[in-house]
Amino acid sequence: MGHGPAVKLGKDDASAYKTKLGVKMFIAYTLVYVVFVAINATSPKTMQSIVLGQTAAVIWGFGLIGLALVMAIIYNHFCTRAEARMNS
């Protein structure tokens, strides 16, 4: 009942582009996260302030999650285009 043989994948000419894009996006996200952690560590009262009916910490937290999702969609979009362009 098992599955058939694994699909043999060829060379991915877009892998260098995808790697560079991923590293750049990782660094960008990390910088935003570092600011979040720095504010929490140095000024916890700032994160207790109310913004849009919630504490700033909750807004930042959901913002980080939202940013990760948006960045994943952007990454997928650009990588798909690069694969189509470079691997054809």
C-alpha positions, -999 to 999 in steps of 0.1 A, spaced: 0 0 0 29 24 2 36 53 -21 56 52 -53 91 63 -58 100 99 -48 99 125 -75 133 133 -90 139 170 -89 162 187 -113 185 216 -106 168 247 -92 183 277 -110 164 301 -87 178 287 -55 205 314 -51 178 341 -56 154 324 -31 182 321 -6 192 358 -8 156 369 -6 149 346 24 180 359 42 170 395 36 135 390 48 147 371 79 170 400 88 142 425 83 119 404 105 146 400 131 152 437 133 115 443 140 115 416 166 146 430 182 129 464 186 99 446 202 122 428 227 142 460 234 111 480 242 98 452 265 132 450 282 139 487 286 104 502 290 78 477 300 53 505 309 53 515 272 40 480 264 13 484 290 -1 515 273 -35 511 256 -35 512 218 -66 505 197 -83 491 228 -55 467 237 -21 469 253 7 478 230 23 444 237 -8 426 222 -8 449 192 29 443 187 25 406 191 -3 403 166 16 427 143 46 404 144 24 374 135 7 394 107 41 406 94 53 370 92 23 360 72 26 389 48 63 382 44 56 346 36 31 355 9 56 380 -5 83 354 -4 62 329 -21 51 353 -48 87 364 -57 101 329 -55 73 315 -78 80 342 -103 118 336 -101 113 298 -106 91 303 -136 116 328 -151 149 309 -143 138 273 -145 121 273 -179 
